[in-house]
Amino acid sequence: MTTFAECTFCRGPVEEQRIDYDYRRKGHLLIMKNVPAGVCRQCGEKYFKPDVLKKMDQRYHDIVDRHQKPEQVVEVPAVSF
Ligand SMILES: [Zn+2]
């Protein structure tokens, strides 16, 4: 398993975790589950490896452009501040 460098914001230790990530792009929101990411233990900043970013990009296009059926559709509440 590749390790991540220290956090570029706070220089805290970054450890590999599987996270649920809200992938937002051009007004679309896609929840990516179980994404391997580096997460800073101090500030929570997230880091992704290039191949992970590429896969998220592909999944986005699968759903948004190629209209593949997602595994799940969730309802998200929204409010004005
Ligand atoms: Zn940090």
PDB file of the backbone (N, CA, C, O) and the ligand in Angstrom, with CONECT records:
HET     ZN  A 101       1
ATOM      1  N   MET A   1       0.844  -1.201   0.000  1.00  0.00           N
ATOM      2  CA  MET A   1       0.000   0.000   0.000  1.00  0.00           C
ATOM      3  C   MET A   1       0.880   1.251   0.000  1.00  0.00           C
ATOM      4  O   MET A   1       1.776   1.400   0.831  1.00  0.00           O
ATOM      5  N   THR A   2       0.609   2.124  -0.928  1.00  0.00           N
ATOM      6  CA  THR A   2       1.400   3.356  -1.014  1.00  0.00           C
ATOM      7  C   THR A   2       1.024   4.299   0.127  1.00  0.00           C
ATOM      8  O   THR A   2      -0.147   4.415   0.487  1.00  0.00           O
ATOM      9  N   THR A   3       1.994   4.945   0.669  1.00  0.00           N
ATOM     10  CA  THR A   3       1.681   5.911   1.725  1.00  0.00           C
ATOM     11  C   THR A   3       1.626   7.320   1.139  1.00  0.00           C
ATOM     12  O   THR A   3       2.230   7.610   0.106  1.00  0.00           O
ATOM     13  N   PHE A   4       0.899   8.164   1.814  1.00  0.00           N
ATOM     14  CA  PHE A   4       0.775   9.549   1.377  1.00  0.00           C
ATOM     15  C   PHE A   4       1.816  10.386   2.102  1.00  0.00           C
ATOM     16  O   PHE A   4       2.285  10.024   3.181  1.00  0.00           O
ATOM     17  N   ALA A   5       2.166  11.503   1.497  1.00  0.00           N
ATOM     18  CA  ALA A   5       3.095  12.427   2.144  1.00  0.00           C
ATOM     19  C   ALA A   5       2.342  13.150   3.261  1.00  0.00           C
ATOM     20  O   ALA A   5       1.142  12.938   3.432  1.00  0.00           O
ATOM     21  N   GLU A   6       3.008  13.966   3.992  1.00  0.00           N
ATOM     22  CA  GLU A   6       2.333  14.717   5.047  1.00  0.00           C
ATOM     23  C   GLU A   6       1.385  15.739   4.421  1.00  0.00           C
ATOM     24  O   GLU A   6       1.515  16.099   3.251  1.00  0.00           O
ATOM     25  N   CYS A   7       0.436  16.193   5.227  1.00  0.00           N
ATOM     26  CA  CYS A   7      -0.577  17.140   4.762  1.00  0.00           C
ATOM     27  C   CYS A   7       0.074  18.450   4.310  1.00  0.00           C
ATOM     28  O   CYS A   7       0.907  19.014   5.019  1.00  0.00           O
ATOM     29  N   THR A   8      -0.314  18.926   3.127  1.00  0.00           N
ATOM     30  CA  THR A   8       0.296  20.154   2.617  1.00  0.00           C
ATOM     31  C   THR A   8      -0.236  21.396   3.341  1.00  0.00           C
ATOM     32  O   THR A   8       0.367  22.467   3.265  1.00  0.00           O
ATOM     33  N   PHE A   9      -1.369  21.251   4.043  1.00  0.00           N
ATOM     34  CA  PHE A   9      -1.940  22.402   4.744  1.00  0.00           C
ATOM     35  C   PHE A   9      -1.388  22.528   6.155  1.00  0.00           C
ATOM     36  O   PHE A   9      -0.927  23.598   6.553  1.00  0.00           O
ATOM     37  N   CYS A  10      -1.434  21.434   6.914  1.00  0.00           N
ATOM     38  CA  CYS A  10      -1.044  21.530   8.324  1.00  0.00           C
ATOM     39  C   CYS A  10       0.153  20.629   8.667  1.00  0.00           C
ATOM     40  O   CYS A  10       0.596  20.589   9.814  1.00  0.00           O
ATOM     41  N   ARG A  11       0.661  19.920   7.678  1.00  0.00           N
ATOM     42  CA  ARG A  11       1.788  19.010   7.847  1.00  0.00           C
ATOM     43  C   ARG A  11       1.492  17.849   8.801  1.00  0.00           C
ATOM     44  O   ARG A  11       2.401  17.215   9.337  1.00  0.00           O
ATOM     45  N   GLY A  12       0.224  17.595   8.991  1.00  0.00           N
ATOM     46  CA  GLY A  12      -0.192  16.474   9.840  1.00  0.00           C
ATOM     47  C   GLY A  12       0.000  15.157   9.111  1.00  0.00           C
ATOM     48  O   GLY A  12       0.248  15.134   7.906  1.00  0.00           O
ATOM     49  N   PRO A  13      -0.116  14.052   9.851  1.00  0.00           N
ATOM     50  CA  PRO A  13       0.032  12.735   9.229  1.00  0.00           C
ATOM     51  C   PRO A  13      -1.204  12.373   8.392  1.00  0.00           C
ATOM     52  O   PRO A  13      -2.340  12.561   8.827  1.00  0.00           O
ATOM     53  N   VAL A  14      -0.959  11.855   7.199  1.00  0.00           N
ATOM     54  CA  VAL A  14      -2.051  11.475   6.308  1.00  0.00           C
ATOM     55  C   VAL A  14      -2.120   9.962   6.262  1.00  0.00           C
ATOM     56  O   VAL A  14      -1.135   9.295   5.947  1.00  0.00           O
ATOM     57  N   GLU A  15      -3.296   9.421   6.580  1.00  0.00           N
ATOM     58  CA  GLU A  15      -3.406   7.970   6.567  1.00  0.00           C
ATOM     59  C   GLU A  15      -4.450   7.512   5.555  1.00  0.00           C
ATOM     60  O   GLU A  15      -5.423   8.213   5.281  1.00  0.00           O
ATOM     61  N   GLU A  16      -4.226   6.327   5.009  1.00  0.00           N
ATOM     62  CA  GLU A  16      -5.126   5.804   3.995  1.00  0.00           C
ATOM     63  C   GLU A  16      -6.402   5.269   4.634  1.00  0.00           C
ATOM     64  O   GLU A  16      -6.366   4.510   5.602  1.00  0.00           O
ATOM     65  N   GLN A  17      -7.524   5.686   4.066  1.00  0.00           N
ATOM     66  CA  GLN A  17      -8.830   5.227   4.551  1.00  0.00           C
ATOM     67  C   GLN A  17      -9.746   5.014   3.363  1.00  0.00           C
ATOM     68  O   GLN A  17      -9.463   5.454   2.249  1.00  0.00           O
ATOM     69  N   ARG A  18     -10.854   4.328   3.625  1.00  0.00           N
ATOM     70  CA  ARG A  18     -11.919   4.238   2.623  1.00  0.00           C
ATOM     71  C   ARG A  18     -12.997   5.205   3.073  1.00  0.00           C
ATOM     72  O   ARG A  18     -13.486   5.113   4.199  1.00  0.00           O
ATOM     73  N   ILE A  19     -13.370   6.130   2.200  1.00  0.00           N
ATOM     74  CA  ILE A  19     -14.341   7.147   2.600  1.00  0.00           C
ATOM     75  C   ILE A  19     -15.495   7.225   1.602  1.00  0.00           C
ATOM     76  O   ILE A  19     -15.394   6.749   0.471  1.00  0.00           O
ATOM     77  N   ASP A  20     -16.587   7.832   2.046  1.00  0.00           N
ATOM     78  CA  ASP A  20     -17.666   8.193   1.138  1.00  0.00           C
ATOM     79  C   ASP A  20     -17.390   9.634   0.744  1.00  0.00           C
ATOM     80  O   ASP A  20     -17.234  10.502   1.603  1.00  0.00           O
ATOM     81  N   TYR A  21     -17.329   9.886  -0.559  1.00  0.00           N
ATOM     82  CA  TYR A  21     -16.925  11.201  -1.019  1.00  0.00           C
ATOM     83  C   TYR A  21     -18.011  11.838  -1.876  1.00  0.00           C
ATOM     84  O   TYR A  21     -18.544  11.207  -2.789  1.00  0.00           O
ATOM     85  N   ASP A  22     -18.334  13.097  -1.575  1.00  0.00           N
ATOM     86  CA  ASP A  22     -19.321  13.835  -2.374  1.00  0.00           C
ATOM     87  C   ASP A  22     -18.612  14.442  -3.569  1.00  0.00           C
ATOM     88  O   ASP A  22     -17.905  15.443  -3.456  1.00  0.00           O
ATOM     89  N   TYR A  23     -18.816  13.820  -4.702  1.00  0.00           N
ATOM     90  CA  TYR A  23     -18.156  14.272  -5.924  1.00  0.00           C
ATOM     91  C   TYR A  23     -19.075  15.258  -6.632  1.00  0.00           C
ATOM     92  O   TYR A  23     -20.138  14.873  -7.120  1.00  0.00           O
ATOM     93  N   ARG A  24     -18.685  16.499  -6.693  1.00  0.00           N
ATOM     94  CA  ARG A  24     -19.505  17.539  -7.306  1.00  0.00           C
ATOM     95  C   ARG A  24     -18.844  18.062  -8.559  1.00  0.00           C
ATOM     96  O   ARG A  24     -17.642  18.323  -8.599  1.00  0.00           O
ATOM     97  N   ARG A  25     -19.665  18.207  -9.578  1.00  0.00           N
ATOM     98  CA  ARG A  25     -19.127  18.742 -10.815  1.00  0.00           C
ATOM     99  C   ARG A  25     -20.268  19.290 -11.652  1.00  0.00           C
ATOM    100  O   ARG A  25     -21.272  18.611 -11.865  1.00  0.00           O
ATOM    101  N   LYS A  26     -20.118  20.494 -12.117  1.00  0.00           N
ATOM    102  CA  LYS A  26     -21.099  21.142 -12.987  1.00  0.00           C
ATOM    103  C   LYS A  26     -22.542  20.957 -12.511  1.00  0.00           C
ATOM    104  O   LYS A  26     -23.419  20.579 -13.289  1.00  0.00           O
ATOM    105  N   GLY A  27     -22.772  21.222 -11.248  1.00  0.00           N
ATOM    106  CA  GLY A  27     -24.127  21.143 -10.731  1.00  0.00           C
ATOM    107  C   GLY A  27     -24.621  19.745 -10.433  1.00  0.00           C
ATOM    108  O   GLY A  27     -25.745  19.580  -9.959  1.00  0.00           O
ATOM    109  N   HIS A  28     -23.816  18.738 -10.698  1.00  0.00           N
ATOM    110  CA  HIS A  28     -24.199  17.375 -10.364  1.00  0.00           C
ATOM    111  C   HIS A  28     -23.491  16.951  -9.088  1.00  0.00           C
ATOM    112  O   HIS A  28     -22.363  17.357  -8.807  1.00  0.00           O
ATOM    113  N   LEU A  29     -24.183  16.131  -8.335  1.00  0.00           N
ATOM    114  CA  LEU A  29     -23.579  15.589  -7.126  1.00  0.00           C
ATOM    115  C   LEU A  29     -23.687  14.077  -7.194  1.00  0.00           C
ATOM    116  O   LEU A  29     -24.775  13.524  -7.357  1.00  0.00           O
ATOM    117  N   LEU A  30     -22.562  13.427  -7.070  1.00  0.00           N
ATOM    118  CA  LEU A  30     -22.530  11.976  -7.097  1.00  0.00           C
ATOM    119  C   LEU A  30     -21.816  11.519  -5.832  1.00  0.00           C
ATOM    120  O   LEU A  30     -20.694  11.941  -5.550  1.00  0.00           O
ATOM    121  N   ILE A  31     -22.468  10.667  -5.090  1.00  0.00           N
ATOM    122  CA  ILE A  31     -21.837  10.163  -3.870  1.00  0.00           C
ATOM    123  C   ILE A  31     -21.038   8.915  -4.232  1.00  0.00           C
ATOM    124  O   ILE A  31     -21.596   7.921  -4.696  1.00  0.00           O
ATOM    125  N   MET A  32     -19.736   8.977  -4.015  1.00  0.00           N
ATOM    126  CA  MET A  32     -18.855   7.846  -4.301  1.00  0.00           C
ATOM    127  C   MET A  32     -18.580   7.140  -2.982  1.00  0.00           C
ATOM    128  O   MET A  32     -18.081   7.735  -2.027  1.00  0.00           O
ATOM    129  N   LYS A  33     -18.916   5.865  -2.955  1.00  0.00           N
ATOM    130  CA  LYS A  33     -18.727   5.127  -1.711  1.00  0.00           C
ATOM    131  C   LYS A  33     -17.454   4.306  -1.723  1.00  0.00           C
ATOM    132  O   LYS A  33     -17.017   3.804  -2.758  1.00  0.00           O
ATOM    133  N   ASN A  34     -16.876   4.184  -0.544  1.00  0.00           N
ATOM    134  CA  ASN A  34     -15.734   3.294  -0.385  1.00  0.00           C
ATOM    135  C   ASN A  34     -14.525   3.701  -1.234  1.00  0.00           C
ATOM    136  O   ASN A  34     -13.828   2.851  -1.788  1.00  0.00           O
ATOM    137  N   VAL A  35     -14.289   5.015  -1.325  1.00  0.00           N
ATOM    138  CA  VAL A  35     -13.188   5.538  -2.131  1.00  0.00           C
ATOM    139  C   VAL A  35     -11.886   5.498  -1.323  1.00  0.00           C
ATOM    140  O   VAL A  35     -11.848   6.006  -0.203  1.00  0.00           O
ATOM    141  N   PRO A  36     -10.825   4.906  -1.868  1.00  0.00           N
ATOM    142  CA  PRO A  36      -9.555   4.943  -1.154  1.00  0.00           C
ATOM    143  C   PRO A  36      -8.982   6.359  -1.197  1.00  0.00           C
ATOM    144  O   PRO A  36      -8.812   6.936  -2.271  1.00  0.00           O
ATOM    145  N   ALA A  37      -8.690   6.904  -0.039  1.00  0.00           N
ATOM    146  CA  ALA A  37      -8.185   8.279   0.019  1.00  0.00           C
ATOM    147  C   ALA A  37      -7.192   8.410   1.158  1.00  0.00           C
ATOM    148  O   ALA A  37      -7.173   7.599   2.084  1.00  0.00           O
ATOM    149  N   GLY A  38      -6.372   9.436   1.075  1.00  0.00           N
ATOM    150  CA  GLY A  38      -5.517   9.784   2.189  1.00  0.00           C
ATOM    151  C   GLY A  38      -6.243  10.872   2.964  1.00  0.00           C
ATOM    152  O   GLY A  38      -6.669  11.871   2.385  1.00  0.00           O
ATOM    153  N   VAL A  39      -6.386  10.684   4.263  1.00  0.00           N
ATOM    154  CA  VAL A  39      -7.089  11.668   5.073  1.00  0.00           C
ATOM    155  C   VAL A  39      -6.152  12.172   6.162  1.00  0.00           C
ATOM    156  O   VAL A  39      -5.561  11.383   6.899  1.00  0.00           O
ATOM    157  N   CYS A  40      -6.022  13.483   6.256  1.00  0.00           N
ATOM    158  CA  CYS A  40      -5.158  14.073   7.286  1.00  0.00           C
ATOM    159  C   CYS A  40      -5.784  13.852   8.652  1.00  0.00           C
ATOM    160  O   CYS A  40      -6.957  14.156   8.865  1.00  0.00           O
ATOM    161  N   ARG A  41      -5.004  13.327   9.565  1.00  0.00           N
ATOM    162  CA  ARG A  41      -5.537  13.047  10.904  1.00  0.00           C
ATOM    163  C   ARG A  41      -5.749  14.324  11.704  1.00  0.00           C
ATOM    164  O   ARG A  41      -6.506  14.327  12.675  1.00  0.00           O
ATOM    165  N   GLN A  42      -5.091  15.408  11.310  1.00  0.00           N
ATOM    166  CA  GLN A  42      -5.252  16.662  12.053  1.00  0.00           C
ATOM    167  C   GLN A  42      -6.375  17.531  11.518  1.00  0.00           C
ATOM    168  O   GLN A  42      -7.248  17.956  12.275  1.00  0.00           O
ATOM    169  N   CYS A  43      -6.359  17.803  10.204  1.00  0.00           N
ATOM    170  CA  CYS A  43      -7.340  18.762   9.676  1.00  0.00           C
ATOM    171  C   CYS A  43      -8.397  18.124   8.787  1.00  0.00           C
ATOM    172  O   CYS A  43      -9.355  18.788   8.392  1.00  0.00           O
ATOM    173  N   GLY A  44      -8.238  16.859   8.472  1.00  0.00           N
ATOM    174  CA  GLY A  44      -9.268  16.178   7.691  1.00  0.00           C
ATOM    175  C   GLY A  44      -9.175  16.384   6.184  1.00  0.00           C
ATOM    176  O   GLY A  44     -10.022  15.889   5.441  1.00  0.00           O
ATOM    177  N   GLU A  45      -8.173  17.097   5.730  1.00  0.00           N
ATOM    178  CA  GLU A  45      -7.996  17.303   4.292  1.00  0.00           C
ATOM    179  C   GLU A  45      -7.860  15.941   3.593  1.00  0.00           C
ATOM    180  O   GLU A  45      -7.228  15.024   4.117  1.00  0.00           O
ATOM    181  N   LYS A  46      -8.459  15.829   2.408  1.00  0.00           N
ATOM    182  CA  LYS A  46      -8.444  14.557   1.688  1.00  0.00           C
ATOM    183  C   LYS A  46      -7.541  14.617   0.469  1.00  0.00           C
ATOM    184  O   LYS A  46      -7.482  15.617  -0.247  1.00  0.00           O
ATOM    185  N   TYR A  47      -6.848  13.523   0.263  1.00  0.00           N
ATOM    186  CA  TYR A  47      -5.957  13.416  -0.897  1.00  0.00           C
ATOM    187  C   TYR A  47      -6.307  12.167  -1.690  1.00  0.00           C
ATOM    188  O   TYR A  47      -6.593  11.111  -1.125  1.00  0.00           O
ATOM    189  N   PHE A  48      -6.280  12.309  -3.010  1.00  0.00           N
ATOM    190  CA  PHE A  48      -6.587  11.159  -3.851  1.00  0.00           C
ATOM    191  C   PHE A  48      -5.440  10.894  -4.809  1.00  0.00           C
ATOM    192  O   PHE A  48      -4.796  11.816  -5.310  1.00  0.00           O
ATOM    193  N   LYS A  49      -5.203   9.629  -5.047  1.00  0.00           N
ATOM    194  CA  LYS A  49      -4.171   9.261  -6.007  1.00  0.00           C
ATOM    195  C   LYS A  49      -4.712   9.468  -7.423  1.00  0.00           C
ATOM    196  O   LYS A  49      -5.925   9.425  -7.630  1.00  0.00           O
ATOM    197  N   PRO A  50      -3.834   9.691  -8.395  1.00  0.00           N
ATOM    198  CA  PRO A  50      -4.281   9.973  -9.771  1.00  0.00           C
ATOM    199  C   PRO A  50      -5.210   8.907 -10.347  1.00  0.00           C
ATOM    200  O   PRO A  50      -6.180   9.242 -11.026  1.00  0.00           O
ATOM    201  N   ASP A  51      -4.927   7.620 -10.086  1.00  0.00           N
ATOM    202  CA  ASP A  51      -5.788   6.577 -10.651  1.00  0.00           C
ATOM    203  C   ASP A  51      -7.171   6.577 -10.012  1.00  0.00           C
ATOM    204  O   ASP A  51      -8.160   6.202 -10.642  1.00  0.00           O
ATOM    205  N   VAL A  52      -7.227   7.004  -8.751  1.00  0.00           N
ATOM    206  CA  VAL A  52      -8.518   7.093  -8.062  1.00  0.00           C
ATOM    207  C   VAL A  52      -9.334   8.250  -8.640  1.00  0.00           C
ATOM    208  O   VAL A  52     -10.538   8.121  -8.861  1.00  0.00           O
ATOM    209  N   LEU A  53      -8.669   9.380  -8.882  1.00  0.00           N
ATOM    210  CA  LEU A  53      -9.336  10.534  -9.487  1.00  0.00           C
ATOM    211  C   LEU A  53      -9.864  10.182 -10.874  1.00  0.00           C
ATOM    212  O   LEU A  53     -10.959  10.591 -11.260  1.00  0.00           O
ATOM    213  N   LYS A  54      -9.064   9.414 -11.615  1.00  0.00           N
ATOM    214  CA  LYS A  54      -9.450   9.012 -12.962  1.00  0.00           C
ATOM    215  C   LYS A  54     -10.695   8.117 -12.915  1.00  0.00           C
ATOM    216  O   LYS A  54     -11.616   8.265 -13.718  1.00  0.00           O
ATOM    217  N   LYS A  55     -10.698   7.199 -11.967  1.00  0.00           N
ATOM    218  CA  LYS A  55     -11.849   6.297 -11.837  1.00  0.00           C
ATOM    219  C   LYS A  55     -13.099   7.067 -11.423  1.00  0.00           C
ATOM    220  O   LYS A  55     -14.192   6.775 -11.910  1.00  0.00           O
ATOM    221  N   MET A  56     -12.952   8.050 -10.528  1.00  0.00           N
ATOM    222  CA  MET A  56     -14.112   8.846 -10.129  1.00  0.00           C
ATOM    223  C   MET A  56     -14.645   9.627 -11.324  1.00  0.00           C
ATOM    224  O   MET A  56     -15.856   9.761 -11.499  1.00  0.00           O
ATOM    225  N   ASP A  57     -13.739  10.138 -12.138  1.00  0.00           N
ATOM    226  CA  ASP A  57     -14.113  10.854 -13.348  1.00  0.00           C
ATOM    227  C   ASP A  57     -14.898   9.933 -14.296  1.00  0.00           C
ATOM    228  O   ASP A  57     -15.911  10.337 -14.867  1.00  0.00           O
ATOM    229  N   GLN A  58     -14.424   8.707 -14.453  1.00  0.00           N
ATOM    230  CA  GLN A  58     -15.115   7.731 -15.312  1.00  0.00           C
ATOM    231  C   GLN A  58     -16.507   7.410 -14.777  1.00  0.00           C
ATOM    232  O   GLN A  58     -17.478   7.352 -15.531  1.00  0.00           O
ATOM    233  N   ARG A  59     -16.587   7.203 -13.464  1.00  0.00           N
ATOM    234  CA  ARG A  59     -17.880   6.874 -12.859  1.00  0.00           C
ATOM    235  C   ARG A  59     -18.857   8.034 -13.033  1.00  0.00           C
ATOM    236  O   ARG A  59     -20.047   7.827 -13.269  1.00  0.00           O
ATOM    237  N   TYR A  60     -18.345   9.246 -12.915  1.00  0.00           N
ATOM    238  CA  TYR A  60     -19.174  10.435 -13.125  1.00  0.00           C
ATOM    239  C   TYR A  60     -19.750  10.426 -14.539  1.00  0.00           C
ATOM    240  O   TYR A  60     -20.948  10.635 -14.729  1.00  0.00           O
ATOM    241  N   HIS A  61     -18.900  10.186 -15.518  1.00  0.00           N
ATOM    242  CA  HIS A  61     -19.366  10.178 -16.915  1.00  0.00           C
ATOM    243  C   HIS A  61     -20.302   9.003 -17.187  1.00  0.00           C
ATOM    244  O   HIS A  61     -21.234   9.122 -17.983  1.00  0.00           O
ATOM    245  N   ASP A  62     -20.055   7.869 -16.529  1.00  0.00           N
ATOM    246  CA  ASP A  62     -20.957   6.718 -16.675  1.00  0.00           C
ATOM    247  C   ASP A  62     -22.381   7.103 -16.291  1.00  0.00           C
ATOM    248  O   ASP A  62     -23.340   6.784 -16.995  1.00  0.00           O
ATOM    249  N   ILE A  63     -22.495   7.779 -15.186  1.00  0.00           N
ATOM    250  CA  ILE A  63     -23.814   8.104 -14.635  1.00  0.00           C
ATOM    251  C   ILE A  63     -24.423   9.325 -15.318  1.00  0.00           C
ATOM    252  O   ILE A  63     -25.582   9.293 -15.733  1.00  0.00           O
ATOM    253  N   VAL A  64     -23.642  10.402 -15.433  1.00  0.00           N
ATOM    254  CA  VAL A  64     -24.187  11.662 -15.923  1.00  0.00           C
ATOM    255  C   VAL A  64     -24.302  11.706 -17.453  1.00  0.00           C
ATOM    256  O   VAL A  64     -25.319  12.163 -17.976  1.00  0.00           O
ATOM    257  N   ASP A  65     -23.306  11.250 -18.157  1.00  0.00           N
ATOM    258  CA  ASP A  65     -23.326  11.323 -19.623  1.00  0.00           C
ATOM    259  C   ASP A  65     -23.840  10.046 -20.281  1.00  0.00           C
ATOM    260  O   ASP A  65     -24.584  10.107 -21.260  1.00  0.00           O
ATOM    261  N   ARG A  66     -23.446   8.892 -19.749  1.00  0.00           N
ATOM    262  CA  ARG A  66     -23.844   7.634 -20.381  1.00  0.00           C
ATOM    263  C   ARG A  66     -25.082   7.015 -19.730  1.00  0.00           C
ATOM    264  O   ARG A  66     -25.526   5.927 -20.098  1.00  0.00           O
ATOM    265  N   HIS A  67     -25.619   7.741 -18.757  1.00  0.00           N
ATOM    266  CA  HIS A  67     -26.884   7.377 -18.109  1.00  0.00           C
ATOM    267  C   HIS A  67     -26.954   5.946 -17.591  1.00  0.00           C
ATOM    268  O   HIS A  67     -27.988   5.285 -17.692  1.00  0.00           O
ATOM    269  N   GLN A  68     -25.866   5.491 -17.048  1.00  0.00           N
ATOM    270  CA  GLN A  68     -25.901   4.189 -16.385  1.00  0.00           C
ATOM    271  C   GLN A  68     -26.674   4.330 -15.072  1.00  0.00           C
ATOM    272  O   GLN A  68     -26.737   5.402 -14.470  1.00  0.00           O
ATOM    273  N   LYS A  69     -27.240   3.234 -14.666  1.00  0.00           N
ATOM    274  CA  LYS A  69     -28.042   3.263 -13.448  1.00  0.00           C
ATOM    275  C   LYS A  69     -27.125   3.205 -12.217  1.00  0.00           C
ATOM    276  O   LYS A  69     -26.297   2.302 -12.097  1.00  0.00           O
ATOM    277  N   PRO A  70     -27.276   4.165 -11.315  1.00  0.00           N
ATOM    278  CA  PRO A  70     -26.460   4.099 -10.094  1.00  0.00           C
ATOM    279  C   PRO A  70     -26.955   2.969  -9.200  1.00  0.00           C
ATOM    280  O   PRO A  70     -28.080   2.494  -9.353  1.00  0.00           O
ATOM    281  N   GLU A  71     -26.115   2.545  -8.273  1.00  0.00           N
ATOM    282  CA  GLU A  71     -26.506   1.474  -7.343  1.00  0.00           C
ATOM    283  C   GLU A  71     -27.604   1.946  -6.392  1.00  0.00           C
ATOM    284  O   GLU A  71     -28.410   1.160  -5.895  1.00  0.00           O
ATOM    285  N   GLN A  72     -27.604   3.233  -6.165  1.00  0.00           N
ATOM    286  CA  GLN A  72     -28.527   3.769  -5.170  1.00  0.00           C
ATOM    287  C   GLN A  72     -28.787   5.233  -5.490  1.00  0.00           C
ATOM    288  O   GLN A  72     -27.897   5.929  -5.980  1.00  0.00           O
ATOM    289  N   VAL A  73     -29.996   5.705  -5.219  1.00  0.00           N
ATOM    290  CA  VAL A  73     -30.289   7.121  -5.345  1.00  0.00           C
ATOM    291  C   VAL A  73     -30.770   7.585  -3.976  1.00  0.00           C
ATOM    292  O   VAL A  73     -31.697   7.015  -3.401  1.00  0.00           O
ATOM    293  N   VAL A  74     -30.125   8.628  -3.465  1.00  0.00           N
ATOM    294  CA  VAL A  74     -30.513   9.109  -2.140  1.00  0.00           C
ATOM    295  C   VAL A  74     -31.149  10.491  -2.246  1.00  0.00           C
ATOM    296  O   VAL A  74     -30.830  11.274  -3.141  1.00  0.00           O
ATOM    297  N   GLU A  75     -32.035  10.764  -1.333  1.00  0.00           N
ATOM    298  CA  GLU A  75     -32.683  12.057  -1.287  1.00  0.00           C
ATOM    299  C   GLU A  75     -31.851  12.930  -0.353  1.00  0.00           C
ATOM    300  O   GLU A  75     -31.533  12.517   0.762  1.00  0.00           O
ATOM    301  N   VAL A  76     -31.501  14.119  -0.793  1.00  0.00           N
ATOM    302  CA  VAL A  76     -30.668  15.009   0.027  1.00  0.00           C
ATOM    303  C   VAL A  76     -31.448  16.269   0.377  1.00  0.00           C
ATOM    304  O   VAL A  76     -31.888  16.986  -0.523  1.00  0.00           O
ATOM    305  N   PRO A  77     -31.627  16.552   1.650  1.00  0.00           N
ATOM    306  CA  PRO A  77     -32.337  17.779   2.012  1.00  0.00           C
ATOM    307  C   PRO A  77     -31.491  19.016   1.710  1.00  0.00           C
ATOM    308  O   PRO A  77     -30.267  18.983   1.833  1.00  0.00           O
ATOM    309  N   ALA A  78     -32.146  20.092   1.320  1.00  0.00           N
ATOM    310  CA  ALA A  78     -31.445  21.345   1.054  1.00  0.00           C
ATOM    311  C   ALA A  78     -32.198  22.487   1.702  1.00  0.00           C
ATOM    312  O   ALA A  78     -33.429  22.498   1.697  1.00  0.00           O
ATOM    313  N   VAL A  79     -31.486  23.441   2.254  1.00  0.00           N
ATOM    314  CA  VAL A  79     -32.116  24.614   2.871  1.00  0.00           C
ATOM    315  C   VAL A  79     -31.349  25.873   2.494  1.00  0.00           C
ATOM    316  O   VAL A  79     -30.172  25.807   2.139  1.00  0.00           O
ATOM    317  N   SER A  80     -32.012  27.010   2.572  1.00  0.00           N
ATOM    318  CA  SER A  80     -31.318  28.281   2.393  1.00  0.00           C
ATOM    319  C   SER A  80     -30.810  28.736   3.744  1.00  0.00           C
ATOM    320  O   SER A  80     -31.426  28.458   4.772  1.00  0.00           O
ATOM    321  N   PHE A  81     -29.728  29.411   3.743  1.00  0.00           N
ATOM    322  CA  PHE A  81     -29.155  29.898   5.000  1.00  0.00           C
ATOM    323  C   PHE A  81     -29.934  31.107   5.476  1.00  0.00           C
ATOM    324  O   PHE A  81     -29.616  31.674   6.521  1.00  0.00           O
TER     325      PHE A  81
HETATM  326 ZN    ZN A 101      -3.841  18.543   7.559  1.00  0.00          ZN2+
END
